Amino acid sequence: PYRIPLPDWAAVLIAVPPCLATIFILLISNWYVYIFSIGAIICGIFFFKVGEIAKRKGWFVYEIKARGYAMPPMDDSRGTTFDQSSSAVDQWEYEEENRIT
């Protein structure tokens, strides 16, 4: 439901410095850090897969809380922009694909 106010290529540029810093730290680290990192990745993958299996078998269900309405779209399909102070925002139809879950 959130929009990044940047183009996709700029969002990728925002993620590049932390990735490079992580790679640099791993390059200058010792084998304790390697073992810990590999163990954390393996545990993460394991628990993700267990969660998928448990959800598929119906062992649990995620709780969905009603949060109200999602923010109205900033422009409609015709390319016109909504005026935030207009009544069009108040009368915005609550569509299924805009539902916050």
Salt bridges, closest charged atoms under 4 A:
GLU52 OE1 - LYS49 NZ 3.85
ASP76 OD2 - ARG78 NH2 2.50
GLU96 OE1 - ARG99 NH2 3.18
